[in-house]
């Protein structure tokens, strides 16, 4: 990997991981039952789809390939 491509990877990885972590924190806020009403199955579905996507990312890095999930629908 050339230095330029490596620098671009680091730049994008840091930005995208930071954005993903911020999004996860916002999703975590949805668990506050004082502010939101939801069924346990809703929380289970959210965590299941997130874990599946993390697994997909892990596999993509292992294989050097590209994988993506469908759009998420709660109900």
PDB file of N, CA, C, O and CB in Angstrom:
ATOM      1  N   UNK A   1       0.859  -1.182   0.000  1.00  0.00           N
ATOM      2  CA  UNK A   1       0.000   0.000   0.000  1.00  0.00           C
ATOM      3  C   UNK A   1       0.897   1.234   0.000  1.00  0.00           C
ATOM      4  O   UNK A   1       1.811   1.346   0.816  1.00  0.00           O
ATOM      5  CB  UNK A   1      -0.973   0.004   1.236  1.00  0.00           C
ATOM      6  N   UNK A   2       0.636   2.134  -0.896  1.00  0.00           N
ATOM      7  CA  UNK A   2       1.438   3.345  -0.944  1.00  0.00           C
ATOM      8  C   UNK A   2       1.114   4.214   0.256  1.00  0.00           C
ATOM      9  O   UNK A   2       0.058   4.078   0.873  1.00  0.00           O
ATOM     10  CB  UNK A   2       1.196   4.115  -2.255  1.00  0.00           C
ATOM     11  N   UNK A   3       2.026   5.097   0.574  1.00  0.00           N
ATOM     12  CA  UNK A   3       1.841   5.992   1.719  1.00  0.00           C
ATOM     13  C   UNK A   3       0.579   6.829   1.555  1.00  0.00           C
ATOM     14  O   UNK A   3      -0.156   7.041   2.519  1.00  0.00           O
ATOM     15  CB  UNK A   3       3.061   6.908   1.890  1.00  0.00           C
ATOM     16  N   UNK A   4       0.327   7.301   0.345  1.00  0.00           N
ATOM     17  CA  UNK A   4      -0.859   8.129   0.087  1.00  0.00           C
ATOM     18  C   UNK A   4      -2.142   7.334   0.343  1.00  0.00           C
ATOM     19  O   UNK A   4      -3.071   7.842   0.971  1.00  0.00           O
ATOM     20  CB  UNK A   4      -0.843   8.659  -1.365  1.00  0.00           C
ATOM     21  N   UNK A   5      -2.194   6.112  -0.133  1.00  0.00           N
ATOM     22  CA  UNK A   5      -3.385   5.267   0.063  1.00  0.00           C
ATOM     23  C   UNK A   5      -3.554   4.903   1.529  1.00  0.00           C
ATOM     24  O   UNK A   5      -4.673   4.833   2.038  1.00  0.00           O
ATOM     25  CB  UNK A   5      -3.290   3.987  -0.788  1.00  0.00           C
ATOM     26  N   UNK A   6      -2.426   4.669   2.206  1.00  0.00           N
ATOM     27  CA  UNK A   6      -2.483   4.353   3.632  1.00  0.00           C
ATOM     28  C   UNK A   6      -2.984   5.554   4.426  1.00  0.00           C
ATOM     29  O   UNK A   6      -3.818   5.405   5.320  1.00  0.00           O
ATOM     30  CB  UNK A   6      -1.101   3.914   4.145  1.00  0.00           C
ATOM     31  N   UNK A   7      -2.485   6.734   4.108  1.00  0.00           N
ATOM     32  CA  UNK A   7      -2.935   7.954   4.787  1.00  0.00           C
ATOM     33  C   UNK A   7      -4.427   8.178   4.573  1.00  0.00           C
ATOM     34  O   UNK A   7      -5.141   8.568   5.496  1.00  0.00           O
ATOM     35  CB  UNK A   7      -2.143   9.171   4.287  1.00  0.00           C
ATOM     36  N   UNK A   8      -4.890   7.934   3.360  1.00  0.00           N
ATOM     37  CA  UNK A   8      -6.315   8.095   3.046  1.00  0.00           C
ATOM     38  C   UNK A   8      -7.150   7.092   3.845  1.00  0.00           C
ATOM     39  O   UNK A   8      -8.216   7.432   4.359  1.00  0.00           O
ATOM     40  CB  UNK A   8      -6.564   7.912   1.525  1.00  0.00           C
ATOM     41  N   UNK A   9      -6.657   5.852   3.944  1.00  0.00           N
ATOM     42  CA  UNK A   9      -7.347   4.833   4.731  1.00  0.00           C
ATOM     43  C   UNK A   9      -7.475   5.265   6.188  1.00  0.00           C
ATOM     44  O   UNK A   9      -8.556   5.190   6.771  1.00  0.00           O
ATOM     45  CB  UNK A   9      -6.607   3.493   4.640  1.00  0.00           C
ATOM     46  N   UNK A  10      -6.373   5.715   6.770  1.00  0.00           N
ATOM     47  CA  UNK A  10      -6.376   6.140   8.173  1.00  0.00           C
ATOM     48  C   UNK A  10      -7.337   7.304   8.369  1.00  0.00           C
ATOM     49  O   UNK A  10      -8.118   7.314   9.320  1.00  0.00           O
ATOM     50  CB  UNK A  10      -4.956   6.538   8.629  1.00  0.00           C
ATOM     51  N   UNK A  11      -7.283   8.273   7.483  1.00  0.00           N
ATOM     52  CA  UNK A  11      -8.164   9.443   7.576  1.00  0.00           C
ATOM     53  C   UNK A  11      -9.639   9.021   7.536  1.00  0.00           C
ATOM     54  O   UNK A  11     -10.432   9.428   8.385  1.00  0.00           O
ATOM     55  CB  UNK A  11      -7.863  10.436   6.428  1.00  0.00           C
ATOM     56  N   UNK A  12      -9.990   8.215   6.556  1.00  0.00           N
ATOM     57  CA  UNK A  12     -11.383   7.783   6.420  1.00  0.00           C
ATOM     58  C   UNK A  12     -11.805   6.857   7.554  1.00  0.00           C
ATOM     59  O   UNK A  12     -12.923   6.969   8.058  1.00  0.00           O
ATOM     60  CB  UNK A  12     -11.588   7.084   5.083  1.00  0.00           C
ATOM     61  N   UNK A  13     -10.928   5.947   7.960  1.00  0.00           N
ATOM     62  CA  UNK A  13     -11.255   5.016   9.042  1.00  0.00           C
ATOM     63  C   UNK A  13     -11.534   5.769  10.336  1.00  0.00           C
ATOM     64  O   UNK A  13     -12.514   5.482  11.024  1.00  0.00           O
ATOM     65  CB  UNK A  13     -10.114   4.009   9.253  1.00  0.00           C
ATOM     66  N   UNK A  14     -10.681   6.728  10.670  1.00  0.00           N
ATOM     67  CA  UNK A  14     -10.891   7.497  11.898  1.00  0.00           C
ATOM     68  C   UNK A  14     -12.206   8.263  11.847  1.00  0.00           C
ATOM     69  O   UNK A  14     -12.950   8.288  12.827  1.00  0.00           O
ATOM     70  CB  UNK A  14      -9.729   8.467  12.128  1.00  0.00           C
ATOM     71  N   UNK A  15     -12.490   8.878  10.723  1.00  0.00           N
ATOM     72  CA  UNK A  15     -13.719   9.653  10.575  1.00  0.00           C
ATOM     73  C   UNK A  15     -14.949   8.751  10.657  1.00  0.00           C
ATOM     74  O   UNK A  15     -15.902   9.058  11.373  1.00  0.00           O
ATOM     75  CB  UNK A  15     -13.712  10.416   9.244  1.00  0.00           C
ATOM     76  N   UNK A  16     -14.925   7.652   9.931  1.00  0.00           N
ATOM     77  CA  UNK A  16     -16.092   6.771   9.873  1.00  0.00           C
ATOM     78  C   UNK A  16     -16.333   6.039  11.189  1.00  0.00           C
ATOM     79  O   UNK A  16     -17.480   5.868  11.600  1.00  0.00           O
ATOM     80  CB  UNK A  16     -15.924   5.763   8.753  1.00  0.00           C
ATOM     81  N   UNK A  17     -15.266   5.607  11.852  1.00  0.00           N
ATOM     82  CA  UNK A  17     -15.436   4.935  13.146  1.00  0.00           C
ATOM     83  C   UNK A  17     -15.964   5.926  14.177  1.00  0.00           C
ATOM     84  O   UNK A  17     -16.826   5.579  14.984  1.00  0.00           O
ATOM     85  CB  UNK A  17     -14.098   4.314  13.628  1.00  0.00           C
ATOM     86  N   UNK A  18     -15.459   7.145  14.158  1.00  0.00           N
ATOM     87  CA  UNK A  18     -15.969   8.168  15.075  1.00  0.00           C
ATOM     88  C   UNK A  18     -17.461   8.396  14.834  1.00  0.00           C
ATOM     89  O   UNK A  18     -18.237   8.472  15.787  1.00  0.00           O
ATOM     90  CB  UNK A  18     -15.187   9.494  14.905  1.00  0.00           C
ATOM     91  N   UNK A  19     -17.866   8.506  13.570  1.00  0.00           N
ATOM     92  CA  UNK A  19     -19.285   8.687  13.244  1.00  0.00           C
ATOM     93  C   UNK A  19     -20.117   7.492  13.695  1.00  0.00           C
ATOM     94  O   UNK A  19     -21.218   7.663  14.219  1.00  0.00           O
ATOM     95  CB  UNK A  19     -19.462   8.906  11.739  1.00  0.00           C
ATOM     96  N   UNK A  20     -19.594   6.284  13.494  1.00  0.00           N
ATOM     97  CA  UNK A  20     -20.314   5.075  13.900  1.00  0.00           C
ATOM     98  C   UNK A  20     -20.476   5.023  15.417  1.00  0.00           C
ATOM     99  O   UNK A  20     -21.546   4.671  15.915  1.00  0.00           O
ATOM    100  CB  UNK A  20     -19.579   3.820  13.403  1.00  0.00           C
ATOM    101  N   UNK A  21     -19.430   5.368  16.146  1.00  0.00           N
ATOM    102  CA  UNK A  21     -19.515   5.371  17.609  1.00  0.00           C
ATOM    103  C   UNK A  21     -20.523   6.401  18.100  1.00  0.00           C
ATOM    104  O   UNK A  21     -21.287   6.133  19.027  1.00  0.00           O
ATOM    105  CB  UNK A  21     -18.141   5.652  18.222  1.00  0.00           C
ATOM    106  N   UNK A  22     -20.528   7.565  17.486  1.00  0.00           N
ATOM    107  CA  UNK A  22     -21.519   8.579  17.863  1.00  0.00           C
ATOM    108  C   UNK A  22     -22.935   8.084  17.581  1.00  0.00           C
ATOM    109  O   UNK A  22     -23.836   8.290  18.394  1.00  0.00           O
ATOM    110  CB  UNK A  22     -21.260   9.896  17.106  1.00  0.00           C
ATOM    111  N   UNK A  23     -23.135   7.436  16.442  1.00  0.00           N
ATOM    112  CA  UNK A  23     -24.454   6.893  16.104  1.00  0.00           C
ATOM    113  C   UNK A  23     -24.867   5.818  17.108  1.00  0.00           C
ATOM    114  O   UNK A  23     -26.029   5.759  17.508  1.00  0.00           O
ATOM    115  CB  UNK A  23     -24.451   6.313  14.673  1.00  0.00           C
ATOM    116  N   UNK A  24     -23.930   4.974  17.514  1.00  0.00           N
ATOM    117  CA  UNK A  24     -24.237   3.942  18.508  1.00  0.00           C
ATOM    118  C   UNK A  24     -24.623   4.556  19.849  1.00  0.00           C
ATOM    119  O   UNK A  24     -25.521   4.054  20.525  1.00  0.00           O
ATOM    120  CB  UNK A  24     -23.040   3.008  18.691  1.00  0.00           C
ATOM    121  N   UNK A  25     -23.961   5.620  20.232  1.00  0.00           N
ATOM    122  CA  UNK A  25     -24.324   6.299  21.485  1.00  0.00           C
ATOM    123  C   UNK A  25     -25.734   6.867  21.413  1.00  0.00           C
ATOM    124  O   UNK A  25     -26.479   6.814  22.391  1.00  0.00           O
ATOM    125  CB  UNK A  25     -23.323   7.422  21.800  1.00  0.00           C
ATOM    126  N   UNK A  26     -26.099   7.404  20.265  1.00  0.00           N
ATOM    127  CA  UNK A  26     -27.459   7.916  20.086  1.00  0.00           C
ATOM    128  C   UNK A  26     -28.483   6.782  20.126  1.00  0.00           C
ATOM    129  O   UNK A  26     -29.567   6.937  20.690  1.00  0.00           O
ATOM    130  CB  UNK A  26     -27.571   8.682  18.758  1.00  0.00           C
ATOM    131  N   UNK A  27     -28.140   5.651  19.530  1.00  0.00           N
ATOM    132  CA  UNK A  27     -29.029   4.492  19.589  1.00  0.00           C
ATOM    133  C   UNK A  27     -29.170   4.028  21.038  1.00  0.00           C
ATOM    134  O   UNK A  27     -30.266   3.682  21.479  1.00  0.00           O
ATOM    135  CB  UNK A  27     -28.494   3.338  18.693  1.00  0.00           C
ATOM    136  N   UNK A  28     -28.071   4.021  21.769  1.00  0.00           N
ATOM    137  CA  UNK A  28     -28.108   3.614  23.178  1.00  0.00           C
ATOM    138  C   UNK A  28     -29.055   4.495  23.970  1.00  0.00           C
ATOM    139  O   UNK A  28     -29.728   4.014  24.882  1.00  0.00           O
ATOM    140  CB  UNK A  28     -26.705   3.667  23.793  1.00  0.00           C
ATOM    141  N   UNK A  29     -29.119   5.776  23.639  1.00  0.00           N
ATOM    142  CA  UNK A  29     -30.032   6.689  24.334  1.00  0.00           C
ATOM    143  C   UNK A  29     -31.490   6.263  24.186  1.00  0.00           C
ATOM    144  O   UNK A  29     -32.317   6.581  25.040  1.00  0.00           O
ATOM    145  CB  UNK A  29     -29.855   8.106  23.806  1.00  0.00           C
ATOM    146  N   UNK A  30     -31.810   5.550  23.114  1.00  0.00           N
ATOM    147  CA  UNK A  30     -33.181   5.077  22.908  1.00  0.00           C
ATOM    148  C   UNK A  30     -33.609   4.070  23.976  1.00  0.00           C
ATOM    149  O   UNK A  30     -34.803   3.821  24.140  1.00  0.00           O
ATOM    150  CB  UNK A  30     -33.314   4.448  21.527  1.00  0.00           C
ATOM    151  N   UNK A  31     -32.668   3.496  24.692  1.00  0.00           N
ATOM    152  CA  UNK A  31     -32.981   2.514  25.733  1.00  0.00           C
ATOM    153  C   UNK A  31     -33.559   3.155  26.992  1.00  0.00           C
ATOM    154  O   UNK A  31     -33.993   2.443  27.897  1.00  0.00           O
ATOM    155  CB  UNK A  31     -31.737   1.730  26.091  1.00  0.00           C
ATOM    156  N   UNK A  32     -33.573   4.474  27.064  1.00  0.00           N
ATOM    157  CA  UNK A  32     -34.083   5.187  28.239  1.00  0.00           C
ATOM    158  C   UNK A  32     -35.604   5.089  28.281  1.00  0.00           C
ATOM    159  O   UNK A  32     -36.297   5.784  27.538  1.00  0.00           O
ATOM    160  CB  UNK A  32     -33.635   6.674  28.223  1.00  0.00           C
ATOM    161  N   UNK A  33     -36.119   4.228  29.149  1.00  0.00           N
ATOM    162  CA  UNK A  33     -37.567   4.011  29.225  1.00  0.00           C
ATOM    163  C   UNK A  33     -38.300   5.198  29.833  1.00  0.00           C
ATOM    164  O   UNK A  33     -39.528   5.258  29.771  1.00  0.00           O
ATOM    165  CB  UNK A  33     -37.865   2.765  30.034  1.00  0.00           C
ATOM    166  N   UNK A  34     -37.583   6.131  30.413  1.00  0.00           N
ATOM    167  CA  UNK A  34     -38.224   7.356  30.901  1.00  0.00           C
ATOM    168  C   UNK A  34     -38.642   8.247  29.744  1.00  0.00           C
ATOM    169  O   UNK A  34     -39.590   9.023  29.860  1.00  0.00           O
ATOM    170  CB  UNK A  34     -37.282   8.120  31.839  1.00  0.00           C
ATOM    171  N   UNK A  35     -37.937   8.135  28.635  1.00  0.00           N
ATOM    172  CA  UNK A  35     -38.209   8.978  27.470  1.00  0.00           C
ATOM    173  C   UNK A  35     -38.936   8.260  26.341  1.00  0.00           C
ATOM    174  O   UNK A  35     -39.600   8.904  25.528  1.00  0.00           O
ATOM    175  CB  UNK A  35     -36.928   9.529  26.947  1.00  0.00           C
ATOM    176  N   UNK A  36     -38.821   6.944  26.280  1.00  0.00           N
ATOM    177  CA  UNK A  36     -39.361   6.199  25.145  1.00  0.00           C
ATOM    178  C   UNK A  36     -40.118   4.970  25.616  1.00  0.00           C
ATOM    179  O   UNK A  36     -39.810   4.387  26.656  1.00  0.00           O
ATOM    180  CB  UNK A  36     -38.241   5.792  24.187  1.00  0.00           C
ATOM    181  N   UNK A  37     -41.103   4.593  24.836  1.00  0.00           N
ATOM    182  CA  UNK A  37     -41.849   3.358  25.091  1.00  0.00           C
ATOM    183  C   UNK A  37     -41.537   2.392  23.957  1.00  0.00           C
ATOM    184  O   UNK A  37     -41.706   2.723  22.784  1.00  0.00           O
ATOM    185  CB  UNK A  37     -43.401   3.625  25.204  1.00  0.00           C
ATOM    186  N   UNK A  38     -41.083   1.206  24.312  1.00  0.00           N
ATOM    187  CA  UNK A  38     -40.751   0.202  23.311  1.00  0.00           C
ATOM    188  C   UNK A  38     -40.900  -1.181  23.926  1.00  0.00           C
ATOM    189  O   UNK A  38     -40.904  -1.343  25.146  1.00  0.00           O
ATOM    190  CB  UNK A  38     -39.314   0.412  22.765  1.00  0.00           C
ATOM    191  N   UNK A  39     -41.021  -2.154  23.066  1.00  0.00           N
ATOM    192  CA  UNK A  39     -41.116  -3.552  23.489  1.00  0.00           C
ATOM    193  C   UNK A  39     -39.707  -4.139  23.591  1.00  0.00           C
ATOM    194  O   UNK A  39     -38.788  -3.694  22.903  1.00  0.00           O
ATOM    195  CB  UNK A  39     -41.994  -4.381  22.494  1.00  0.00           C
ATOM    196  N   UNK A  40     -39.553  -5.132  24.447  1.00  0.00           N
ATOM    197  CA  UNK A  40     -38.255  -5.801  24.562  1.00  0.00           C
ATOM    198  C   UNK A  40     -37.801  -6.355  23.213  1.00  0.00           C
ATOM    199  O   UNK A  40     -36.608  -6.358  22.910  1.00  0.00           O
ATOM    200  CB  UNK A  40     -38.325  -6.931  25.598  1.00  0.00           C
ATOM    201  N   UNK A  41     -38.748  -6.820  22.410  1.00  0.00           N
ATOM    202  CA  UNK A  41     -38.385  -7.375  21.098  1.00  0.00           C
ATOM    203  C   UNK A  41     -37.773  -6.303  20.192  1.00  0.00           C
ATOM    204  O   UNK A  41     -36.949  -6.610  19.330  1.00  0.00           O
ATOM    205  CB  UNK A  41     -39.623  -7.995  20.418  1.00  0.00           C
ATOM    206  N   UNK A  42     -38.184  -5.025  20.392  1.00  0.00           N
ATOM    207  CA  UNK A  42     -37.606  -3.941  19.592  1.00  0.00           C
ATOM    208  C   UNK A  42     -36.122  -3.777  19.912  1.00  0.00           C
ATOM    209  O   UNK A  42     -35.292  -3.668  19.009  1.00  0.00           O
ATOM    210  CB  UNK A  42     -38.357  -2.616  19.846  1.00  0.00           C
ATOM    211  N   UNK A  43     -35.798  -3.760  21.198  1.00  0.00           N
ATOM    212  CA  UNK A  43     -34.399  -3.657  21.607  1.00  0.00           C
ATOM    213  C   UNK A  43     -33.585  -4.846  21.130  1.00  0.00           C
ATOM    214  O   UNK A  43     -32.440  -4.699  20.704  1.00  0.00           O
ATOM    215  CB  UNK A  43     -34.299  -3.538  23.117  1.00  0.00           C
ATOM    216  N   UNK A  44     -34.191  -6.032  21.205  1.00  0.00           N
ATOM    217  CA  UNK A  44     -33.501  -7.243  20.747  1.00  0.00           C
ATOM    218  C   UNK A  44     -33.233  -7.179  19.249  1.00  0.00           C
ATOM    219  O   UNK A  44     -32.159  -7.571  18.793  1.00  0.00           O
ATOM    220  CB  UNK A  44     -34.329  -8.495  21.081  1.00  0.00           C
ATOM    221  N   UNK A  45     -34.197  -6.688  18.488  1.00  0.00           N
ATOM    222  CA  UNK A  45     -34.013  -6.605  17.033  1.00  0.00           C
ATOM    223  C   UNK A  45     -32.925  -5.594  16.679  1.00  0.00           C
ATOM    224  O   UNK A  45     -32.104  -5.838  15.795  1.00  0.00           O
ATOM    225  CB  UNK A  45     -35.337  -6.220  16.341  1.00  0.00           C
ATOM    226  N   UNK A  46     -32.926  -4.463  17.374  1.00  0.00           N
ATOM    227  CA  UNK A  46     -31.899  -3.442  17.132  1.00  0.00           C
ATOM    228  C   UNK A  46     -30.515  -4.012  17.412  1.00  0.00           C
ATOM    229  O   UNK A  46     -29.612  -3.887  16.585  1.00  0.00           O
ATOM    230  CB  UNK A  46     -32.150  -2.192  18.008  1.00  0.00           C
ATOM    231  N   UNK A  47     -30.343  -4.639  18.577  1.00  0.00           N
ATOM    232  CA  UNK A  47     -29.018  -5.170  18.915  1.00  0.00           C
ATOM    233  C   UNK A  47     -28.623  -6.309  17.984  1.00  0.00           C
ATOM    234  O   UNK A  47     -27.448  -6.445  17.644  1.00  0.00           O
ATOM    235  CB  UNK A  47     -28.992  -5.652  20.365  1.00  0.00           C
ATOM    236  N   UNK A  48     -29.585  -7.127  17.569  1.00  0.00           N
ATOM    237  CA  UNK A  48     -29.280  -8.237  16.659  1.00  0.00           C
ATOM    238  C   UNK A  48     -28.759  -7.718  15.316  1.00  0.00           C
ATOM    239  O   UNK A  48     -27.750  -8.208  14.807  1.00  0.00           O
ATOM    240  CB  UNK A  48     -30.533  -9.110  16.439  1.00  0.00           C
ATOM    241  N   UNK A  49     -29.444  -6.730  14.747  1.00  0.00           N
ATOM    242  CA  UNK A  49     -29.020  -6.220  13.437  1.00  0.00           C
ATOM    243  C   UNK A  49     -27.671  -5.495  13.540  1.00  0.00           C
ATOM    244  O   UNK A  49     -26.867  -5.550  12.609  1.00  0.00           O
ATOM    245  CB  UNK A  49     -30.092  -5.268  12.859  1.00  0.00           C
ATOM    246  N   UNK A  50     -27.424  -4.827  14.654  1.00  0.00           N
ATOM    247  CA  UNK A  50     -26.126  -4.172  14.838  1.00  0.00           C
ATOM    248  C   UNK A  50     -25.004  -5.205  14.948  1.00  0.00           C
ATOM    249  O   UNK A  50     -23.939  -5.039  14.354  1.00  0.00           O
ATOM    250  CB  UNK A  50     -26.147  -3.277  16.093  1.00  0.00           C
ATOM    251  N   UNK A  51     -25.249  -6.267  15.707  1.00  0.00           N
ATOM    252  CA  UNK A  51     -24.238  -7.311  15.841  1.00  0.00           C
ATOM    253  C   UNK A  51     -23.980  -8.005  14.500  1.00  0.00           C
ATOM    254  O   UNK A  51     -22.841  -8.357  14.193  1.00  0.00           O
ATOM    255  CB  UNK A  51     -24.672  -8.339  16.895  1.00  0.00           C
ATOM    256  N   UNK A  52     -25.019  -8.200  13.711  1.00  0.00           N
ATOM    257  CA  UNK A  52     -24.841  -8.804  12.390  1.00  0.00           C
ATOM    258  C   UNK A  52     -23.978  -7.918  11.497  1.00  0.00           C
ATOM    259  O   UNK A  52     -23.133  -8.412  10.751  1.00  0.00           O
ATOM    260  CB  UNK A  52     -26.203  -9.054  11.726  1.00  0.00           C
ATOM    261  N   UNK A  53     -24.194  -6.623  11.578  1.00  0.00           N
ATOM    262  CA  UNK A  53     -23.404  -5.710  10.742  1.00  0.00           C
ATOM    263  C   UNK A  53     -21.951  -5.660  11.206  1.00  0.00           C
ATOM    264  O   UNK A  53     -21.042  -5.578  10.381  1.00  0.00           O
ATOM    265  CB  UNK A  53     -24.012  -4.298  10.767  1.00  0.00           C
ATOM    266  N   UNK A  54     -21.725  -5.708  12.523  1.00  0.00           N
ATOM    267  CA  UNK A  54     -20.353  -5.756  13.035  1.00  0.00           C
ATOM    268  C   UNK A  54     -19.671  -7.029  12.529  1.00  0.00           C
ATOM    269  O   UNK A  54     -18.508  -6.989  12.128  1.00  0.00           O
ATOM    270  CB  UNK A  54     -20.337  -5.704  14.598  1.00  0.00           C
ATOM    271  N   UNK A  55     -20.380  -8.145  12.546  1.00  0.00           N
ATOM    272  CA  UNK A  55     -19.826  -9.398  12.025  1.00  0.00           C
ATOM    273  C   UNK A  55     -19.503  -9.264  10.537  1.00  0.00           C
ATOM    274  O   UNK A  55     -18.481  -9.771  10.073  1.00  0.00           O
ATOM    275  CB  UNK A  55     -20.815 -10.565  12.256  1.00  0.00           C
ATOM    276  N   UNK A  56     -20.361  -8.592   9.800  1.00  0.00           N
ATOM    277  CA  UNK A  56     -20.136  -8.376   8.375  1.00  0.00           C
ATOM    278  C   UNK A  56     -18.874  -7.541   8.145  1.00  0.00           C
ATOM    279  O   UNK A  56     -18.101  -7.819   7.229  1.00  0.00           O
ATOM    280  CB  UNK A  56     -21.354  -7.688   7.739  1.00  0.00           C
ATOM    281  N   UNK A  57     -18.673  -6.532   8.965  1.00  0.00           N
ATOM    282  CA  UNK A  57     -17.464  -5.697   8.870  1.00  0.00           C
ATOM    283  C   UNK A  57     -16.229  -6.546   9.162  1.00  0.00           C
ATOM    284  O   UNK A  57     -15.230  -6.466   8.448  1.00  0.00           O
ATOM    285  CB  UNK A  57     -17.540  -4.489   9.857  1.00  0.00           C
ATOM    286  N   UNK A  58     -16.304  -7.352  10.209  1.00  0.00           N
ATOM    287  CA  UNK A  58     -15.184  -8.220  10.578  1.00  0.00           C
ATOM    288  C   UNK A  58     -14.820  -9.147   9.414  1.00  0.00           C
ATOM    289  O   UNK A  58     -13.647  -9.295   9.071  1.00  0.00           O
ATOM    290  CB  UNK A  58     -15.532  -9.051  11.839  1.00  0.00           C
ATOM    291  N   UNK A  59     -15.830  -9.761   8.817  1.00  0.00           N
ATOM    292  CA  UNK A  59     -15.587 -10.670   7.694  1.00  0.00           C
ATOM    293  C   UNK A  59     -15.012  -9.933   6.489  1.00  0.00           C
ATOM    294  O   UNK A  59     -14.145 -10.462   5.793  1.00  0.00           O
ATOM    295  CB  UNK A  59     -16.881 -11.379   7.299  1.00  0.00           C
ATOM    296  N   UNK A  60     -15.488  -8.721   6.240  1.00  0.00           N
ATOM    297  CA  UNK A  60     -14.977  -7.945   5.109  1.00  0.00           C
ATOM    298  C   UNK A  60     -13.495  -7.639   5.287  1.00  0.00           C
ATOM    299  O   UNK A  60     -12.733  -7.705   4.322  1.00  0.00           O
ATOM    300  CB  UNK A  60     -15.770  -6.640   4.950  1.00  0.00           C
ATOM    301  N   UNK A  61     -13.075  -7.305   6.508  1.00  0.00           N
ATOM    302  CA  UNK A  61     -11.661  -7.020   6.742  1.00  0.00           C
ATOM    303  C   UNK A  61     -10.821  -8.285   6.646  1.00  0.00           C
ATOM    304  O   UNK A  61      -9.676  -8.237   6.195  1.00  0.00           O
ATOM    305  CB  UNK A  61     -11.469  -6.368   8.108  1.00  0.00           C
ATOM    306  N   UNK A  62     -11.372  -9.400   7.062  1.00  0.00           N
ATOM    307  CA  UNK A  62     -10.628 -10.662   6.954  1.00  0.00           C
ATOM    308  C   UNK A  62     -10.432 -11.070   5.499  1.00  0.00           C
ATOM    309  O   UNK A  62      -9.374 -11.579   5.130  1.00  0.00           O
ATOM    310  CB  UNK A  62     -11.355 -11.777   7.711  1.00  0.00           C
ATOM    311  N   UNK A  63     -11.444 -10.847   4.681  1.00  0.00           N
ATOM    312  CA  UNK A  63     -11.388 -11.301   3.291  1.00  0.00           C
ATOM    313  C   UNK A  63     -10.930 -10.214   2.325  1.00  0.00           C
ATOM    314  O   UNK A  63     -10.651 -10.491   1.159  1.00  0.00           O
ATOM    315  CB  UNK A  63     -12.741 -11.808   2.867  1.00  0.00           C
ATOM    316  N   UNK A  64     -10.854  -8.972   2.813  1.00  0.00           N
ATOM    317  CA  UNK A  64     -10.491  -7.873   1.934  1.00  0.00           C
ATOM    318  C   UNK A  64     -11.606  -7.509   0.981  1.00  0.00           C
ATOM    319  O   UNK A  64     -11.396  -6.758   0.029  1.00  0.00           O
ATOM    320  CB  UNK A  64      -9.258  -8.218   1.158  1.00  0.00           C
ATOM    321  N   UNK A  65     -12.784  -8.035   1.230  1.00  0.00           N
ATOM    322  CA  UNK A  65     -13.916  -7.823   0.340  1.00  0.00           C
ATOM    323  C   UNK A  65     -14.891  -6.803   0.867  1.00  0.00           C
ATOM    324  O   UNK A  65     -14.616  -6.051   1.802  1.00  0.00           O
ATOM    325  CB  UNK A  65     -14.626  -9.107   0.103  1.00  0.00           C
ATOM    326  N   UNK A  66     -16.035  -6.807   0.234  1.00  0.00           N
ATOM    327  CA  UNK A  66     -17.056  -5.807   0.535  1.00  0.00           C
ATOM    328  C   UNK A  66     -18.370  -6.528   0.802  1.00  0.00           C
ATOM    329  O   UNK A  66     -18.833  -7.328  -0.012  1.00  0.00           O
ATOM    330  CB  UNK A  66     -17.208  -4.776  -0.634  1.00  0.00           C
ATOM    331  N   UNK A  67     -18.967  -6.232   1.963  1.00  0.00           N
ATOM    332  CA  UNK A  67     -20.255  -6.816   2.312  1.00  0.00           C
ATOM    333  C   UNK A  67     -21.122  -5.719   2.893  1.00  0.00           C
ATOM    334  O   UNK A  67     -20.627  -4.805   3.553  1.00  0.00           O
ATOM    335  CB  UNK A  67     -20.097  -8.001   3.314  1.00  0.00           C
ATOM    336  N   UNK A  68     -22.423  -5.815   2.644  1.00  0.00           N
ATOM    337  CA  UNK A  68     -23.332  -4.829   3.219  1.00  0.00           C
ATOM    338  C   UNK A  68     -24.666  -5.487   3.525  1.00  0.00           C
ATOM    339  O   UNK A  68     -25.040  -6.487   2.912  1.00  0.00           O
ATOM    340  CB  UNK A  68     -23.523  -3.629   2.266  1.00  0.00           C
ATOM    341  N   UNK A  69     -25.377  -4.906   4.485  1.00  0.00           N
ATOM    342  CA  UNK A  69     -26.688  -5.408   4.868  1.00  0.00           C
ATOM    343  C   UNK A  69     -27.762  -4.577   4.202  1.00  0.00           C
ATOM    344  O   UNK A  69     -27.510  -3.485   3.692  1.00  0.00           O
ATOM    345  CB  UNK A  69     -26.861  -5.394   6.395  1.00  0.00           C
ATOM    346  N   UNK A  70     -28.967  -5.122   4.221  1.00  0.00           N
ATOM    347  CA  UNK A  70     -30.108  -4.366   3.730  1.00  0.00           C
ATOM    348  C   UNK A  70     -30.435  -3.250   4.710  1.00  0.00           C
ATOM    349  O   UNK A  70     -29.940  -3.229   5.836  1.00  0.00           O
ATOM    350  CB  UNK A  70     -31.330  -5.286   3.519  1.00  0.00           C
ATOM    351  N   UNK A  71     -31.277  -2.324   4.266  1.00  0.00           N
ATOM    352  CA  UNK A  71     -31.728  -1.263   5.157  1.00  0.00           C
ATOM    353  C   UNK A  71     -32.512  -1.865   6.311  1.00  0.00           C
ATOM    354  O   UNK A  71     -33.157  -2.902   6.160  1.00  0.00           O
ATOM    355  CB  UNK A  71     -32.588  -0.231   4.396  1.00  0.00           C
ATOM    356  N   UNK A  72     -32.453  -1.211   7.464  1.00  0.00           N
ATOM    357  CA  UNK A  72     -33.102  -1.689   8.677  1.00  0.00           C
ATOM    358  C   UNK A  72     -34.523  -1.171   8.773  1.00  0.00           C
ATOM    359  O   UNK A  72     -34.780   0.010   8.539  1.00  0.00           O
ATOM    360  CB  UNK A  72     -32.310  -1.271   9.906  1.00  0.00           C
ATOM    361  N   UNK A  73     -35.441  -2.053   9.117  1.00  0.00           N
ATOM    362  CA  UNK A  73     -36.829  -1.693   9.415  1.00  0.00           C
ATOM    363  C   UNK A  73     -37.166  -2.328  10.752  1.00  0.00           C
ATOM    364  O   UNK A  73     -37.014  -3.538  10.918  1.00  0.00           O
ATOM    365  CB  UNK A  73     -37.826  -2.169   8.278  1.00  0.00           C
ATOM    366  N   UNK A  74     -37.623  -1.526  11.713  1.00  0.00           N
ATOM    367  CA  UNK A  74     -37.944  -2.067  13.027  1.00  0.00           C
ATOM    368  C   UNK A  74     -39.186  -2.934  12.966  1.00  0.00           C
ATOM    369  O   UNK A  74     -39.223  -4.013  13.559  1.00  0.00           O
ATOM    370  CB  UNK A  74     -38.138  -0.942  14.036  1.00  0.00           C
ATOM    371  N   UNK A  75     -40.196  -2.474  12.260  1.00  0.00           N
ATOM    372  CA  UNK A  75     -41.457  -3.236  12.168  1.00  0.00           C
ATOM    373  C   UNK A  75     -41.957  -3.242  10.762  1.00  0.00           C
ATOM    374  O   UNK A  75     -43.002  -3.829  10.481  1.00  0.00           O
ATOM    375  CB  UNK A  75     -42.526  -2.658  13.094  1.00  0.00           C
TER     376      UNK A  75
END
